[in-house]
Amino acid sequence: MPAEGAAVLLWFPRPRAVAGRDRGAVSRRAPDGPRTEQGRDKDRSVEEVRTRAGCRKEEGEGRKWIQRYSLEKNMGGVQSLGLPSATGPHKVGCTDIMTDHRRQGSFFRLYYPCEACGEVKHPLWIPNYEYCKGLADYLNRDKRWCAPLLNMAFGYYEVPVGWDASFRAAEKYPLIIFSHGLGAFRTVYSAVCIELASQGFIVAAVEHRDESACTTFFLKSSVENLEPSVGATTALEQSLEGSEIPPASLAEMEEEWLPYRKLDTAEEDFTFRNKQLYHRTEECSRVLDVLTDIHNGKFIKNYLPGHLDLSVMKACIDLKRVAVMGHSFGGSTSILAITRDSRFRCAVALDSWMFPLTDDIYSKALRPVFFVNSEKFQTNDSIDKMKRLRSNNNEIKIITIIGSVHQSQTDFTLLTGQLLSLAFETKGTIDPIMGLNITNKASLAFLQRHLDLQKDFDQWDALLEGDGEHVAPVN
């Protein structure tokens, strides 16, 4: 088992080749979002990207995203790989939203129930080659060879959703804010988020800018003064300084990439991780603020490519039924969030990394929390901390999914072949789809109970007690 303060690995790779794309460099001007299969020009502007949104279209029954690709040379054996189709009654759409081009703005992927339509465009799972370089850096690998390998592994995977699909404004939907783990980014939990959206939730997957993502970006205008202030001592603080002068146009804006921050000592690790934890919690609350404004009909400017009219979501978000959810570092983020923002009625912590939490939290986490642990990741000390939380709150549930590993709740368990899964432990002994199904069903049962939903998710209530195949309670 990993040491309590050890770096937490949240995913892992399989090979990809992208036709016509320069693997050595990606334009700083090209914002995130779905991509074409064609190479990016180095100086392409944001406006150009808007006209060339890189989504693949469905081409009839023979070209459905829900297919899982059979790959003869998947780094060690024949595997059927890909993200599974959602099982809920709703079709799912998604879009990326950046509400302020500066770093202190909100950046998230939004999944939502959508209308059925004939022509569907699917975004690529890796939104930008910079994420391959960020993953390589996080893994302490030379990105000159590792980034192209990751690019080969994941470049043609698509997300089984309709990009910018028409929102289904037929009812109010409960809301989930999702927080990613250390070294991850906003698309790493697509399978979980898509399933929740198909069951009638709006899900906002935050991409954190606290230097815990493998990389992320904000947009910089040539007219802005981004020189660090005298009091700013870290990249985190420096980038939060600067002018509020708006750019003349999106075409003047360039990506500014923010890398993962590596730490040297355990002492520094706890101090900085705890600081990040509070930053992440604030970001979750800010995303909730944005979605509250959308619900109330306030105009929200999106600085990223996309054509979804956010105003159609007016009065369609159930702000009385809001949960926060996350994996690993995102799990501890969700725990802290319910102590700091009363709008979050409950939290789902997937294989939570308990290390960054301070002792004072244990008496403050009085709202319902559901811990869904893997069998291999948690230490005795972490389990003791979960039990300590439960001793003050009888609405806390803790279960373990037997045969699962830390990456079993990420998309990487679905996208890696035999060799890489052995090297990086992205798969346990449980079937990856079965493990994710248990995670989803148990989470839905918990959300129905504590958000007072009128659904049939209570059919899986036994999972909350650790009763069922491949699950066990933590007593």
N, C-alpha and C positions, 0 to 999 in steps of 0.2 A: 504493500500500500504506500501511497505517496506521503511524504512528510507533510505536516499541517501547513507549513509555509511555502511548500514547493510550488513552482510554476504549474499551472493547470492546463493540460493540453485538451482542447475541446473538439477536435475534428481531425480529418486527414485525407490525403490526396490519391488520385488515379490519373493516367496520362491523357493529354488532349492536343490536338493540332488544329489551329484556326487558319483557315485558308486566307492567304493574302495579307496577313496581319504581321506587322513588324514586331517581333518579340522583344526587341531590344529597348524600345521606347514607346510610350503612349503620350499623345498630346496632352499637355496640361490644360488645354482649352476644352477638351472633350469632357463634359460632365458625366457623372454616373448615369446609369439607366440602361435600358435594353439596347442591344447593339446589332448592327448588321454583320454579316459574315465577311464583309469587305474590310480591307485594312483601313485604319484611321490615318488621315493625313495629319502631319505634325501640328499644323497651325489651324486646325478646324475650330471654328467658333461655336459657342453655345447654340446660336441660331441655326447653324448648319446641322448640328446634332438633332435639334428639334425636328428638322425635316427628314432626318434619316434614322428615326428611332429603330434600333436594331432588334426587332422581334421577328421570330419566324411565324409564318402563317400555317394553320392547319390545312392540309390538302386532302380532304376527304377521309374516308374510313381507313385508308392505308397509311395515313400520316398523323396519327393521334399522339398527343403528348403523353397520354397515359401509358403508352407502350413503354416497356423497360428494355433498353437496348441490350442485345446479346453481343458481347465483345469477345472475339476469339483470343485477343492478346491483351487481356486486362491485367498486366503486371503479375501474371502468375496463375492463369487458369481461365476457363470459360465461365463467365458470370453473367447473370441477368441483372443489370444495374439501372438505376434511375429513381426518380421520386414517384411514389405511387399516386394514383388518382384519389381524390377525397371521397369519402363515403356518405357525406351528409346530403340533405335535400337541395342545397343551394349550389348554383354555379358560383365560382369565385373569381373576382377580379383583383387587380393590384395596381398600385402606382407608387412612385417615390415622391416624397415631399421634403423640401428644404425651405423653411419659412423665413430665414434670414441668411444672406450670403456669407455673413461673418460667422466666426466659430461659435459664438454664444447662441446662435439660432438653433432651431430644432431640425433634426434630420432623421427620417424614419421611412420604412416601407409600410404601406397601408394595404391590408387584405380586407376584402369586404364581399358580402353577397352581391351578385350582379345579375343582370338580365341575360337570358340566353340569346346568342346572336350567331349568325351564320359564319362569318369570318373571324377567326380568333388569332390573335398574335400572342406569342409566348416570349417572355423575357429570358435572357440567358441567366443561368444561375450565378456565374462569376460576372459581375457587372462591368468590370474594368481590369485590365492586365495588372494594374498597380496592386490589386489584392493578391495576385500570385507572388509578387515581389514582397509584399508585406508578410504573407504566410512563410515565405522562405526565411526572411529575417527573424520572425518569431521562432522558427524551428532551429535557429542558429546554423542555417545552411547558406552556402554561397549562392546568392540569387542569380548569378550568371548562368548556373546550370540548373538550380532547383526551380527557379521561377518558370523557365520553359517546360520543365517536367510537369509542374503543377498545371501549367497552361494546357499541356497535352491531356492531362488527366481530367480536367473539368470544363474545358472551354466550350464543348458543344452540348452540355447538359442544359436543358430548358426547365423552367418552372411551370407546372401544369395549371396556369391561371391565365385569364384574359387580361392582357396589358391595357390599362385605361378603359376597361370594359364598363359599360353603362351601369351605374349603381342602381340596385333594386330598392327603390324608395317606397316599399310597401308597408313598412312597420318600423318600430324602434328596435334597434339592436343593442344588446349589452356590449360592453367594450372591455378589451384586454390590452394592457400595455405590456409588451414583452421586452425583456432585457437580456442581451447576449452575454456569453462568457468571455473569459480572458483570451485574447488572441483571435476572437471570432469577428463577425461583422453581420450586417442586417439580414443576409439571405441564408445564413447557416442553419436556421431552424424553420425553413420553408415548409417542410412536411407537416410539422406540428401546427404551424400558423394556418396553413391551407385547410387542414382538417377542422380546426376550430371555426374558421370563417364559413366553411360549408355547412356547419351546424347552426349557423345563425348569429355569429359574433362578428364584430368589427375588431380587427387585431392590428395594433400599431407596433411594429418591430423596430425599436430604437437602434440607431447606430451611434454608439457613445463616442464622445470626443474628449475623453479623459485620459487618453493615451493607453487605454486597455484593449482597443480593437487592434487587429494586426496592422491595419492602416485605415484611415478615413480621410475625408477632405472637406474643405469649405471653399467658397469662391472668393477670389480677391480681384478687386478692380484696380486698374492702373492709376486711377485718380485717388485711391485711398492711401493714407499714411499708416503703414503697418509696422513702423519702427517701434521696438520695445520701449516701454517707459522705464524711468529710472528705477522704479520699485518692482518691476517685473523681473523675477529671477529664474523662472523656468519657462519652457516652451508653452506649458499650460497657461501660465499667467500672461506671458507675452502676447499670445494670440487673442486673449480676451481684451487687450487694450486696443486702441486705434480709433480711427475716425468713423463717424457714422454717415459720411458723405455717400449718398446713393450713387451707383454707377449710372452713366448716361444711358446705357443699354446693356442687355445681357451679353452682347457680342464683345464688350470690353472686359468681360470677366474671365479669369483663369482659375483653374484648380490649384489649390494649395494643399498638398498632401501632408498628413500628420501621422508619423510612424508610431508603432508600438514602443513604449518606453521600457527598457530593460533595467533591472535593479541588481545590485551586487550583494547586499547582505540581508539576512533575515530581519534585522532590526529596521533597516530602511524599508524592507518589503512591507512590514506591518504598517508603519507610519504612512507610507505613500498609498498603500492599498486602502487603508481606512479613509484617507482623504479622497481617493477616487470613488469610494463607496458613496460618500455624501454627494459628490459631483454627479454620479450616475443617478442617484435618487432625485436630485433636482431636475435632471434631464427628463426623467420619467414624468415628473409633475408638469414640466413645461410642455411636453407632448400632450398631456391631458388638457392643459390650458388651450392649446391650439385646437384640439378636437372639440372642446367646449365652445370656442368661438365659432367653429364651423357649424356646430349644432344650432347656435344662436343666430346664425345668418350673417355673421361678420365676414367681410371679404378677407381672404387669406391669399397672399401672393406666394406662388410656388416658383422657386428659382431653378427648378430642374425641368428637363424635357417631359412633356406629357400634355395630354389634351382632356383629361378628366375635369369636368366642371365641379369643383368642390361644393358649390352652392346647392347642388341637388341633395346633399346630405343634411340640409337644414331640417331640424326637428326630427331627425332619424337616429340619433344616438341616445341610448338610454343612460343618462348620466347618473341615475340612481342605482345602476347596476354596473359598477366598474371594478375590475380586478387587476392585479399586477402579477406578472408571471416571469420566470427567468430560469436560466440554466447556469449552474456553477457560480461564478461571480454574479451572474444575473439572479441566482437564487438568493444570495445574501442581500443583493440590491432590493429584491422584492420584500424581504423581511424588514429591512430598514424603512422602506417606502411606506408600509402600513403604520409605522410609528410616527411618521412625519407628515403624512397627508391623509386626512380623514376621508377623503373621497374614495380611497381604495378600500373596498369592503372586505377583501380577503386576498390572500397570496397563495400562489402555487410555486413551490421551490423545487425545481428538478435537479436532483443530485447537487444540492447546495454546497458551495464552498464557504464554510463557517469561519474560516480564519480571519477575515477582515472585520468581523463584528466585535464591538467592545462589550464589556460586561454589563454596562448600564442598559443595554437593549433588552435584556432578558425579562426585566420587570415592566417593559413598555410595550412589548408585542402582545397585545391583548385581543387582537382580531384573529379570525380563523386563518390557519396556515396549514397547507398540505405539503409534506415532504415526500417526494417520489425518488427514492434512492436507487442507485445501481448497486450491484453486489460487490464490485471490486474497488470502488473509489474511496468510500468513506473510512476514516480512521475511528478508533474507539473514542478519541477526544471529540471528534465532530459529532458522533452519535450522542455522546454525553451532553453536548451543548443543545442538540435538538430536544433531548429529554428534559433538559433544564427549562427550555421554553415551554414545553408541554406541562411541566409541573405547575406553571402559573396560568395555564389556559387549557381547559378541557375541550376546546374546539380545534386543537392541533392534532393532526393525524400524521403518522410516519409509517411508510411501507417500503419494502425492498422488492425490486424486480429481479427474480432469481435468473442467473445466467447472463446478466447485462453488465456492461462496462460503462465508463464515464461518457464515451462518445455515442452510446446507444440511443441517446435522446437528440442527437444532431443528425443532419443530413449525411454526414460523412459515413455513417454506418451503412447507408444505402448506396453510396457512390464509389466505394473502394472495393477493389478485387482482393483475391486471396493473399497475395504476397504483401501488399501494403497493409492489409488488415492485420496480418501477423506482425509486421514490423512496428506498426503504430497502435495496435490494439483498438481498432475502430469497431470491432465486432466481438461480442461475447459468444457464449454457446447458444443463447436463445436466438431464434430467427429474428432478423432485424425488423421485419414488418410486424411480427407478433409483439415484439418489445414496444414498438411505437404505438401499436393499437392499445396495449395495456395502459401506457402513459396517457393516451388521449381519452380513453374511456373513463379511467379513474379521475382524471382532471375534470371532465365534463360532469361526472357525478358530484364532485366536490363543488363545482361552480353552480350547479343547479341548487344544491342545498343552501349555499350561503349568499347567492344572488336572488333567491326566491324566484327561480325560473319555472315557467309552466311548460316543461318539456318532459321527455321520457328518459332522461339521462339517469334517473334513479334506478333504472334496471341494473346499473353497474355499482350500486351502493356497496355491495359486498367487498369490492376492491378497496374501498376506503378503510376497511378493517384488516386488509391483508388476506382476505379469504378468496381463494381462487387459484387456478393453475398458474404457475410461474410467479406467484407473489407470496410475500410473507410479511406479517406484522413486525414492527419493532416495539417490543414491550419494555 
